[in-house]
Amino acid sequence: MRAFLLIVTVSLFPAGVDAKSWQVDGIVMAVDSFARTMLVSHRPIVNYMGAMAMPFLVEDASELTGLYPGVRVGFELVVLKDRSFARHIRKSGGADAVIPPPKEKLKIGDVVPDFRLTDEQGNAVSSADLRGKVVAINFIYTRCPLPDVCPRLSANFALLQKRVPDVVLLSITVDPDYDTPAVLSEYARRWGAVSPRWRFLTGDVGHVAAWLGEVYWTDEGSIGHNSTTSVIDRYGKLAASVEGSSWRADQLEKLIINQLEKTKP
């Protein structure tokens, strides 16, 4: 009996899905095996985005093994309509970069220092205005090109706005030069944000980002952005911190409700 070898090619993407991919080179800044993500400060991606630091979901969690802050990597970035992921990750050689931890990062239980920013309506918002309220803070920017980063963070806040009416939601841009109040106002309208329950803030955001562990800086063509979401209690203390953008709205909702119930006025 003659044996036949049947070779079947299976597409990684469903029929009709418009997937695009780019080669990326950069330096790993953080690795979260549980969330299956790596934060990478990468070079400009030709015909897609400038140099910046972004979290990338990996297709295969095993590819995170052996990665650590400072190692140089190359990988393929695949972008679909509603999600993106990294695959074929490889160490690219060269000396490791030194990644110092943020000096100003707060610990759980620390009081968030005073700050003053401007919301999408041009109104001033200060930490003093938030005393007595439970607050959730995330970091986004309106030009974010990855569907599963800023758009996902905003979608989760849109759900929380409906589910937990007693929480104050603050989305702080990490691109304040571009994200003026007018730009943020349009972005807020797009997500159905209701002020003052959900506000979008701009201004001198660097200190707030550092306090809450957001890896953030601006330089020529670069934006630092590692998607840290924080919960602040009624006394202005950091109560919880969630890394990445892959968390579900109900997970943050539980942290918020815990604070609402624990610190009722």
ChimeraX commands (.cxc) that place a marker at each C-alpha (Angstrom):
marker #1 position 0.00,0.00,0.00 radius 0.5
marker #1 position 1.39,3.35,-0.99 radius 0.5
marker #1 position 1.58,5.89,1.80 radius 0.5
marker #1 position 0.69,9.49,1.14 radius 0.5
marker #1 position 1.81,12.48,3.15 radius 0.5
marker #1 position -0.96,15.01,3.39 radius 0.5
marker #1 position 0.28,18.53,4.08 radius 0.5
marker #1 position -2.37,20.91,5.35 radius 0.5
marker #1 position -1.69,24.64,5.64 radius 0.5
marker #1 position -3.79,26.33,8.28 radius 0.5
marker #1 position -4.12,30.10,8.31 radius 0.5
marker #1 position -3.44,31.77,11.63 radius 0.5
marker #1 position -6.21,34.24,10.88 radius 0.5
marker #1 position -9.90,33.65,10.06 radius 0.5
marker #1 position -10.95,34.11,6.47 radius 0.5
marker #1 position -11.61,37.71,5.60 radius 0.5
marker #1 position -9.54,39.13,8.44 radius 0.5
marker #1 position -7.31,41.97,7.32 radius 0.5
marker #1 position -4.09,41.36,9.28 radius 0.5
marker #1 position -1.00,43.50,8.89 radius 0.5
marker #1 position 2.44,42.93,10.37 radius 0.5
marker #1 position 5.64,44.86,11.00 radius 0.5
marker #1 position 9.13,43.98,12.24 radius 0.5
marker #1 position 10.00,45.71,15.51 radius 0.5
marker #1 position 13.32,46.26,17.30 radius 0.5
marker #1 position 13.61,47.55,20.85 radius 0.5
marker #1 position 14.55,47.15,24.49 radius 0.5
marker #1 position 12.43,45.26,27.01 radius 0.5
marker #1 position 11.51,47.49,29.96 radius 0.5
marker #1 position 9.23,45.09,31.87 radius 0.5
marker #1 position 7.80,41.57,31.55 radius 0.5
marker #1 position 4.44,40.39,32.92 radius 0.5
marker #1 position 4.16,36.63,32.38 radius 0.5
marker #1 position 0.74,36.45,34.05 radius 0.5
marker #1 position -0.74,39.05,31.70 radius 0.5
marker #1 position 1.33,37.67,28.78 radius 0.5
marker #1 position 2.76,41.10,27.99 radius 0.5
marker #1 position 6.12,42.81,27.62 radius 0.5
marker #1 position 6.76,46.54,27.75 radius 0.5
marker #1 position 9.18,47.48,24.96 radius 0.5
marker #1 position 10.83,50.80,24.13 radius 0.5
marker #1 position 11.06,50.41,20.37 radius 0.5
marker #1 position 12.52,52.20,17.40 radius 0.5
marker #1 position 10.24,53.84,14.79 radius 0.5
marker #1 position 8.11,51.28,12.95 radius 0.5
marker #1 position 8.23,52.30,9.29 radius 0.5
marker #1 position 4.82,53.31,7.91 radius 0.5
marker #1 position 3.09,52.63,11.23 radius 0.5
marker #1 position 4.21,54.52,14.36 radius 0.5
marker #1 position 7.09,56.50,15.81 radius 0.5
marker #1 position 9.51,55.42,18.50 radius 0.5
marker #1 position 7.83,54.94,21.86 radius 0.5
marker #1 position 7.41,52.56,24.80 radius 0.5
marker #1 position 4.36,50.31,24.55 radius 0.5
marker #1 position 3.06,47.11,26.14 radius 0.5
marker #1 position 2.69,44.22,23.68 radius 0.5
marker #1 position 0.57,41.12,24.22 radius 0.5
marker #1 position 2.49,38.05,23.06 radius 0.5
marker #1 position 0.89,35.28,21.04 radius 0.5
marker #1 position 2.76,32.53,22.91 radius 0.5
marker #1 position 3.50,33.11,26.61 radius 0.5
marker #1 position 6.48,30.75,26.43 radius 0.5
marker #1 position 8.30,33.33,24.30 radius 0.5
marker #1 position 8.59,35.56,27.39 radius 0.5
marker #1 position 10.88,33.01,29.03 radius 0.5
marker #1 position 14.39,34.40,29.36 radius 0.5
marker #1 position 13.37,38.02,28.76 radius 0.5
marker #1 position 14.19,40.68,31.37 radius 0.5
marker #1 position 14.41,44.49,31.64 radius 0.5
marker #1 position 17.24,45.81,29.48 radius 0.5
marker #1 position 17.50,42.95,26.97 radius 0.5
marker #1 position 17.37,43.92,23.30 radius 0.5
marker #1 position 14.81,42.07,21.18 radius 0.5
marker #1 position 13.30,41.88,17.74 radius 0.5
marker #1 position 9.81,40.53,16.97 radius 0.5
marker #1 position 6.91,40.61,14.55 radius 0.5
marker #1 position 3.94,42.83,15.48 radius 0.5
marker #1 position 0.64,41.56,14.05 radius 0.5
marker #1 position -2.29,44.00,14.04 radius 0.5
marker #1 position -5.87,42.97,13.34 radius 0.5
marker #1 position -9.00,45.11,13.47 radius 0.5
marker #1 position -9.67,44.56,17.18 radius 0.5
marker #1 position -6.40,43.32,18.66 radius 0.5
marker #1 position -2.66,43.08,18.19 radius 0.5
marker #1 position 0.09,40.74,19.39 radius 0.5
marker #1 position 3.82,40.07,19.19 radius 0.5
marker #1 position 5.30,36.81,17.98 radius 0.5
marker #1 position 8.61,35.30,16.86 radius 0.5
marker #1 position 10.44,37.12,19.65 radius 0.5
marker #1 position 14.21,36.84,19.53 radius 0.5
marker #1 position 17.10,38.39,21.41 radius 0.5
marker #1 position 18.91,40.67,19.00 radius 0.5
marker #1 position 22.27,40.88,20.75 radius 0.5
marker #1 position 24.22,43.86,21.96 radius 0.5
marker #1 position 24.85,45.06,25.49 radius 0.5
marker #1 position 21.88,45.20,27.83 radius 0.5
marker #1 position 20.42,48.64,28.55 radius 0.5
marker #1 position 20.16,49.89,32.13 radius 0.5
marker #1 position 16.51,50.45,33.16 radius 0.5
marker #1 position 16.37,52.38,36.45 radius 0.5
marker #1 position 13.13,52.10,38.48 radius 0.5
marker #1 position 11.01,55.26,38.78 radius 0.5
marker #1 position 12.36,57.13,41.83 radius 0.5
marker #1 position 9.04,58.79,42.65 radius 0.5
marker #1 position 6.81,55.71,42.45 radius 0.5
marker #1 position 4.40,55.46,45.38 radius 0.5
marker #1 position 3.81,52.35,47.45 radius 0.5
marker #1 position 0.35,51.05,48.28 radius 0.5
marker #1 position -0.92,53.13,51.19 radius 0.5
marker #1 position 1.07,56.25,50.28 radius 0.5
marker #1 position -0.80,59.53,49.87 radius 0.5
marker #1 position -0.83,60.84,46.31 radius 0.5
marker #1 position 0.86,64.29,46.37 radius 0.5
marker #1 position -1.00,67.40,45.29 radius 0.5
marker #1 position -1.40,67.94,41.56 radius 0.5
marker #1 position -3.28,70.32,39.29 radius 0.5
marker #1 position -4.26,69.42,35.72 radius 0.5
marker #1 position -6.80,70.61,33.14 radius 0.5
marker #1 position -9.80,68.59,31.97 radius 0.5
marker #1 position -11.39,68.33,28.52 radius 0.5
marker #1 position -13.64,71.32,29.25 radius 0.5
marker #1 position -10.70,73.53,30.21 radius 0.5
marker #1 position -11.47,73.33,33.94 radius 0.5
marker #1 position -8.77,72.87,36.58 radius 0.5
marker #1 position -8.76,69.57,38.47 radius 0.5
marker #1 position -6.66,69.18,41.63 radius 0.5
marker #1 position -6.09,66.37,44.09 radius 0.5
marker #1 position -7.89,68.46,46.70 radius 0.5
marker #1 position -11.07,68.29,44.57 radius 0.5
marker #1 position -10.99,64.50,44.83 radius 0.5
marker #1 position -10.79,64.10,48.61 radius 0.5
marker #1 position -13.69,62.08,49.96 radius 0.5
marker #1 position -14.13,60.23,46.64 radius 0.5
marker #1 position -12.85,56.91,45.33 radius 0.5
marker #1 position -10.93,57.57,42.12 radius 0.5
marker #1 position -9.66,55.31,39.32 radius 0.5
marker #1 position -6.88,56.71,37.12 radius 0.5
marker #1 position -5.57,55.36,33.84 radius 0.5
marker #1 position -3.16,56.74,31.23 radius 0.5
marker #1 position -4.09,56.96,27.55 radius 0.5
marker #1 position -3.44,59.09,24.50 radius 0.5
marker #1 position -5.82,59.79,21.65 radius 0.5
marker #1 position -3.39,58.86,18.83 radius 0.5
marker #1 position -2.65,55.39,20.28 radius 0.5
marker #1 position -2.53,53.05,17.23 radius 0.5
marker #1 position -2.95,49.71,19.02 radius 0.5
marker #1 position -6.60,48.60,19.44 radius 0.5
marker #1 position -5.93,46.57,22.59 radius 0.5
marker #1 position -4.16,49.32,24.54 radius 0.5
marker #1 position -5.75,52.79,24.90 radius 0.5
marker #1 position -9.04,51.88,23.19 radius 0.5
marker #1 position -9.38,48.86,25.48 radius 0.5
marker #1 position -8.58,50.94,28.57 radius 0.5
marker #1 position -11.18,53.50,27.51 radius 0.5
marker #1 position -13.76,50.80,26.76 radius 0.5
marker #1 position -13.28,49.39,30.26 radius 0.5
marker #1 position -13.71,52.83,31.82 radius 0.5
marker #1 position -16.88,53.29,29.73 radius 0.5
marker #1 position -18.26,50.09,31.29 radius 0.5
marker #1 position -17.22,51.16,34.79 radius 0.5
marker #1 position -18.93,54.51,34.28 radius 0.5
marker #1 position -22.21,52.60,33.87 radius 0.5
marker #1 position -21.62,49.92,36.50 radius 0.5
marker #1 position -20.14,51.96,39.36 radius 0.5
marker #1 position -21.72,55.44,39.42 radius 0.5
marker #1 position -20.00,56.43,42.69 radius 0.5
marker #1 position -16.44,56.24,41.36 radius 0.5
marker #1 position -14.62,59.17,39.72 radius 0.5
marker #1 position -12.74,58.14,36.57 radius 0.5
marker #1 position -9.72,60.10,35.37 radius 0.5
marker #1 position -7.97,59.38,32.07 radius 0.5
marker #1 position -4.65,61.24,31.91 radius 0.5
marker #1 position -2.98,61.71,28.54 radius 0.5
marker #1 position 0.69,60.86,28.11 radius 0.5
marker #1 position 0.73,63.00,24.97 radius 0.5
marker #1 position -0.16,66.43,26.45 radius 0.5
marker #1 position 1.42,68.44,23.62 radius 0.5
marker #1 position -1.10,67.00,21.15 radius 0.5
marker #1 position -3.98,66.13,23.50 radius 0.5
marker #1 position -5.31,69.60,24.23 radius 0.5
marker #1 position -8.65,70.06,26.00 radius 0.5
marker #1 position -10.34,70.37,22.59 radius 0.5
marker #1 position -8.84,67.08,21.38 radius 0.5
marker #1 position -9.72,65.33,24.63 radius 0.5
marker #1 position -13.25,66.73,24.49 radius 0.5
marker #1 position -13.82,65.02,21.15 radius 0.5
marker #1 position -12.26,61.82,22.48 radius 0.5
marker #1 position -14.54,61.96,25.54 radius 0.5
marker #1 position -17.58,62.43,23.31 radius 0.5
marker #1 position -16.54,59.42,21.26 radius 0.5
marker #1 position -16.55,57.23,24.39 radius 0.5
marker #1 position -19.74,58.65,25.87 radius 0.5
marker #1 position -17.95,60.05,28.92 radius 0.5
marker #1 position -20.16,61.94,31.36 radius 0.5
marker #1 position -18.39,64.76,33.22 radius 0.5
marker #1 position -17.61,65.09,36.10 radius 0.5
marker #1 position -17.81,61.32,36.64 radius 0.5
marker #1 position -15.28,60.62,33.87 radius 0.5
marker #1 position -12.82,63.33,32.93 radius 0.5
marker #1 position -9.82,63.47,30.62 radius 0.5
marker #1 position -6.82,65.42,31.90 radius 0.5
marker #1 position -3.86,67.13,30.28 radius 0.5
marker #1 position -1.09,69.47,31.37 radius 0.5
marker #1 position 2.13,68.78,33.28 radius 0.5
marker #1 position 1.40,65.07,33.76 radius 0.5
marker #1 position 4.96,63.83,34.32 radius 0.5
marker #1 position 4.91,63.88,38.12 radius 0.5
marker #1 position 1.53,62.13,38.38 radius 0.5
marker #1 position 2.72,59.46,35.95 radius 0.5
marker #1 position 5.88,58.86,37.98 radius 0.5
marker #1 position 3.97,58.67,41.28 radius 0.5
marker #1 position 1.63,56.02,39.89 radius 0.5
marker #1 position 4.33,53.95,38.20 radius 0.5
marker #1 position 3.58,54.95,34.63 radius 0.5
marker #1 position 6.76,54.59,32.56 radius 0.5
marker #1 position 6.43,57.87,30.75 radius 0.5
marker #1 position 8.60,60.40,29.03 radius 0.5
marker #1 position 8.49,62.60,25.95 radius 0.5
marker #1 position 11.35,62.97,23.57 radius 0.5
marker #1 position 11.67,63.48,19.85 radius 0.5
marker #1 position 9.18,61.03,18.37 radius 0.5
marker #1 position 8.78,58.94,21.53 radius 0.5
marker #1 position 6.03,58.40,24.08 radius 0.5
marker #1 position 6.47,56.25,27.18 radius 0.5
marker #1 position 3.35,54.34,28.04 radius 0.5
marker #1 position 3.02,51.17,30.12 radius 0.5
marker #1 position -0.71,51.34,30.93 radius 0.5
marker #1 position -0.84,51.48,34.74 radius 0.5
marker #1 position -4.33,51.85,36.25 radius 0.5
marker #1 position -4.60,53.00,39.88 radius 0.5
marker #1 position -7.32,53.16,42.50 radius 0.5
marker #1 position -7.15,56.03,45.00 radius 0.5
marker #1 position -9.20,55.83,48.22 radius 0.5
marker #1 position -11.29,58.59,49.84 radius 0.5
marker #1 position -8.27,59.77,51.82 radius 0.5
marker #1 position -6.11,60.28,48.74 radius 0.5
marker #1 position -4.05,57.13,49.32 radius 0.5
marker #1 position -2.97,54.70,46.61 radius 0.5
marker #1 position -5.16,51.65,47.31 radius 0.5
marker #1 position -4.47,49.39,44.30 radius 0.5
marker #1 position -2.52,49.29,41.06 radius 0.5
marker #1 position -3.16,47.16,37.96 radius 0.5
marker #1 position -0.53,46.79,35.24 radius 0.5
marker #1 position -1.17,46.45,31.52 radius 0.5
marker #1 position -4.33,46.76,29.45 radius 0.5
marker #1 position -5.53,43.14,29.41 radius 0.5
marker #1 position -7.51,43.30,32.68 radius 0.5
marker #1 position -11.29,42.98,32.57 radius 0.5
marker #1 position -13.65,45.71,33.73 radius 0.5
marker #1 position -15.12,43.46,36.44 radius 0.5
marker #1 position -11.66,42.92,37.96 radius 0.5
marker #1 position -11.13,46.64,38.50 radius 0.5
marker #1 position -14.76,46.99,39.52 radius 0.5
marker #1 position -14.16,44.66,42.48 radius 0.5
marker #1 position -11.18,46.73,43.65 radius 0.5
marker #1 position -13.23,49.90,43.40 radius 0.5
marker #1 position -16.26,48.49,45.20 radius 0.5
marker #1 position -13.99,47.22,47.96 radius 0.5
marker #1 position -12.78,50.78,48.54 radius 0.5
marker #1 position -16.28,52.23,48.31 radius 0.5
marker #1 position -17.52,49.80,50.98 radius 0.5
marker #1 position -14.43,50.00,53.19 radius 0.5
marker #1 position -14.25,53.75,53.38 radius 0.5
marker #1 position -17.84,54.92,53.42 radius 0.5
marker #1 position -18.05,58.50,54.68 radius 0.5
marker link #1:1,2 radius 0.2
marker link #1:2,3 radius 0.2
marker link #1:3,4 radius 0.2
marker link #1:4,5 radius 0.2
marker link #1:5,6 radius 0.2
marker link #1:6,7 radius 0.2
marker link #1:7,8 radius 0.2
marker link #1:8,9 radius 0.2
marker link #1:9,10 radius 0.2
marker link #1:10,11 radius 0.2
marker link #1:11,12 radius 0.2
marker link #1:12,13 radius 0.2
marker link #1:13,14 radius 0.2
marker link #1:14,15 radius 0.2
marker link #1:15,16 radius 0.2
marker link #1:16,17 radius 0.2
marker link #1:17,18 radius 0.2
marker link #1:18,19 radius 0.2
marker link #1:19,20 radius 0.2
marker link #1:20,21 radius 0.2
marker link #1:21,22 radius 0.2
marker link #1:22,23 radius 0.2
marker link #1:23,24 radius 0.2
marker link #1:24,25 radius 0.2
marker link #1:25,26 radius 0.2
marker link #1:26,27 radius 0.2
marker link #1:27,28 radius 0.2
marker link #1:28,29 radius 0.2
marker link #1:29,30 radius 0.2
marker link #1:30,31 radius 0.2
marker link #1:31,32 radius 0.2
marker link #1:32,33 radius 0.2
marker link #1:33,34 radius 0.2
marker link #1:34,35 radius 0.2
marker link #1:35,36 radius 0.2
marker link #1:36,37 radius 0.2
marker link #1:37,38 radius 0.2
marker link #1:38,39 radius 0.2
marker link #1:39,40 radius 0.2
marker link #1:40,41 radius 0.2
marker link #1:41,42 radius 0.2
marker link #1:42,43 radius 0.2
marker link #1:43,44 radius 0.2
marker link #1:44,45 radius 0.2
marker link #1:45,46 radius 0.2
marker link #1:46,47 radius 0.2
marker link #1:47,48 radius 0.2
marker link #1:48,49 radius 0.2
marker link #1:49,50 radius 0.2
marker link #1:50,51 radius 0.2
marker link #1:51,52 radius 0.2
marker link #1:52,53 radius 0.2
marker link #1:53,54 radius 0.2
marker link #1:54,55 radius 0.2
marker link #1:55,56 radius 0.2
marker link #1:56,57 radius 0.2
marker link #1:57,58 radius 0.2
marker link #1:58,59 radius 0.2
marker link #1:59,60 radius 0.2
marker link #1:60,61 radius 0.2
marker link #1:61,62 radius 0.2
marker link #1:62,63 radius 0.2
marker link #1:63,64 radius 0.2
marker link #1:64,65 radius 0.2
marker link #1:65,66 radius 0.2
marker link #1:66,67 radius 0.2
marker link #1:67,68 radius 0.2
marker link #1:68,69 radius 0.2
marker link #1:69,70 radius 0.2
marker link #1:70,71 radius 0.2
marker link #1:71,72 radius 0.2
marker link #1:72,73 radius 0.2
marker link #1:73,74 radius 0.2
marker link #1:74,75 radius 0.2
marker link #1:75,76 radius 0.2
marker link #1:76,77 radius 0.2
marker link #1:77,78 radius 0.2
marker link #1:78,79 radius 0.2
marker link #1:79,80 radius 0.2
marker link #1:80,81 radius 0.2
marker link #1:81,82 radius 0.2
marker link #1:82,83 radius 0.2
marker link #1:83,84 radius 0.2
marker link #1:84,85 radius 0.2
marker link #1:85,86 radius 0.2
marker link #1:86,87 radius 0.2
marker link #1:87,88 radius 0.2
marker link #1:88,89 radius 0.2
marker link #1:89,90 radius 0.2
marker link #1:90,91 radius 0.2
marker link #1:91,92 radius 0.2
marker link #1:92,93 radius 0.2
marker link #1:93,94 radius 0.2
marker link #1:94,95 radius 0.2
marker link #1:95,96 radius 0.2
marker link #1:96,97 radius 0.2
marker link #1:97,98 radius 0.2
marker link #1:98,99 radius 0.2
marker link #1:99,100 radius 0.2
marker link #1:100,101 radius 0.2
marker link #1:101,102 radius 0.2
marker link #1:102,103 radius 0.2
marker link #1:103,104 radius 0.2
marker link #1:104,105 radius 0.2
marker link #1:105,106 radius 0.2
marker link #1:106,107 radius 0.2
marker link #1:107,108 radius 0.2
marker link #1:108,109 radius 0.2
marker link #1:109,110 radius 0.2
marker link #1:110,111 radius 0.2
marker link #1:111,112 radius 0.2
marker link #1:112,113 radius 0.2
marker link #1:113,114 radius 0.2
marker link #1:114,115 radius 0.2
marker link #1:115,116 radius 0.2
marker link #1:116,117 radius 0.2
marker link #1:117,118 radius 0.2
marker link #1:118,119 radius 0.2
marker link #1:119,120 radius 0.2
marker link #1:120,121 radius 0.2
marker link #1:121,122 radius 0.2
marker link #1:122,123 radius 0.2
marker link #1:123,124 radius 0.2
marker link #1:124,125 radius 0.2
marker link #1:125,126 radius 0.2
marker link #1:126,127 radius 0.2
marker link #1:127,128 radius 0.2
marker link #1:128,129 radius 0.2
marker link #1:129,130 radius 0.2
marker link #1:130,131 radius 0.2
marker link #1:131,132 radius 0.2
marker link #1:132,133 radius 0.2
marker link #1:133,134 radius 0.2
marker link #1:134,135 radius 0.2
marker link #1:135,136 radius 0.2
marker link #1:136,137 radius 0.2
marker link #1:137,138 radius 0.2
marker link #1:138,139 radius 0.2
marker link #1:139,140 radius 0.2
marker link #1:140,141 radius 0.2
marker link #1:141,142 radius 0.2
marker link #1:142,143 radius 0.2
marker link #1:143,144 radius 0.2
marker link #1:144,145 radius 0.2
marker link #1:145,146 radius 0.2
marker link #1:146,147 radius 0.2
marker link #1:147,148 radius 0.2
marker link #1:148,149 radius 0.2
marker link #1:149,150 radius 0.2
marker link #1:150,151 radius 0.2
marker link #1:151,152 radius 0.2
marker link #1:152,153 radius 0.2
marker link #1:153,154 radius 0.2
marker link #1:154,155 radius 0.2
marker link #1:155,156 radius 0.2
marker link #1:156,157 radius 0.2
marker link #1:157,158 radius 0.2
marker link #1:158,159 radius 0.2
marker link #1:159,160 radius 0.2
marker link #1:160,161 radius 0.2
marker link #1:161,162 radius 0.2
marker link #1:162,163 radius 0.2
marker link #1:163,164 radius 0.2
marker link #1:164,165 radius 0.2
marker link #1:165,166 radius 0.2
marker link #1:166,167 radius 0.2
marker link #1:167,168 radius 0.2
marker link #1:168,169 radius 0.2
marker link #1:169,170 radius 0.2
marker link #1:170,171 radius 0.2
marker link #1:171,172 radius 0.2
marker link #1:172,173 radius 0.2
marker link #1:173,174 radius 0.2
marker link #1:174,175 radius 0.2
marker link #1:175,176 radius 0.2
marker link #1:176,177 radius 0.2
marker link #1:177,178 radius 0.2
marker link #1:178,179 radius 0.2
marker link #1:179,180 radius 0.2
marker link #1:180,181 radius 0.2
marker link #1:181,182 radius 0.2
marker link #1:182,183 radius 0.2
marker link #1:183,184 radius 0.2
marker link #1:184,185 radius 0.2
marker link #1:185,186 radius 0.2
marker link #1:186,187 radius 0.2
marker link #1:187,188 radius 0.2
marker link #1:188,189 radius 0.2
marker link #1:189,190 radius 0.2
marker link #1:190,191 radius 0.2
marker link #1:191,192 radius 0.2
marker link #1:192,193 radius 0.2
marker link #1:193,194 radius 0.2
marker link #1:194,195 radius 0.2
marker link #1:195,196 radius 0.2
marker link #1:196,197 radius 0.2
marker link #1:197,198 radius 0.2
marker link #1:198,199 radius 0.2
marker link #1:199,200 radius 0.2
marker link #1:200,201 radius 0.2
marker link #1:201,202 radius 0.2
marker link #1:202,203 radius 0.2
marker link #1:203,204 radius 0.2
marker link #1:204,205 radius 0.2
marker link #1:205,206 radius 0.2
marker link #1:206,207 radius 0.2
marker link #1:207,208 radius 0.2
marker link #1:208,209 radius 0.2
marker link #1:209,210 radius 0.2
marker link #1:210,211 radius 0.2
marker link #1:211,212 radius 0.2
marker link #1:212,213 radius 0.2
marker link #1:213,214 radius 0.2
marker link #1:214,215 radius 0.2
marker link #1:215,216 radius 0.2
marker link #1:216,217 radius 0.2
marker link #1:217,218 radius 0.2
marker link #1:218,219 radius 0.2
marker link #1:219,220 radius 0.2
marker link #1:220,221 radius 0.2
marker link #1:221,222 radius 0.2
marker link #1:222,223 radius 0.2
marker link #1:223,224 radius 0.2
marker link #1:224,225 radius 0.2
marker link #1:225,226 radius 0.2
marker link #1:226,227 radius 0.2
marker link #1:227,228 radius 0.2
marker link #1:228,229 radius 0.2
marker link #1:229,230 radius 0.2
marker link #1:230,231 radius 0.2
marker link #1:231,232 radius 0.2
marker link #1:232,233 radius 0.2
marker link #1:233,234 radius 0.2
marker link #1:234,235 radius 0.2
marker link #1:235,236 radius 0.2
marker link #1:236,237 radius 0.2
marker link #1:237,238 radius 0.2
marker link #1:238,239 radius 0.2
marker link #1:239,240 radius 0.2
marker link #1:240,241 radius 0.2
marker link #1:241,242 radius 0.2
marker link #1:242,243 radius 0.2
marker link #1:243,244 radius 0.2
marker link #1:244,245 radius 0.2
marker link #1:245,246 radius 0.2
marker link #1:246,247 radius 0.2
marker link #1:247,248 radius 0.2
marker link #1:248,249 radius 0.2
marker link #1:249,250 radius 0.2
marker link #1:250,251 radius 0.2
marker link #1:251,252 radius 0.2
marker link #1:252,253 radius 0.2
marker link #1:253,254 radius 0.2
marker link #1:254,255 radius 0.2
marker link #1:255,256 radius 0.2
marker link #1:256,257 radius 0.2
marker link #1:257,258 radius 0.2
marker link #1:258,259 radius 0.2
marker link #1:259,260 radius 0.2
marker link #1:260,261 radius 0.2
marker link #1:261,262 radius 0.2
marker link #1:262,263 radius 0.2
marker link #1:263,264 radius 0.2
marker link #1:264,265 radius 0.2
view
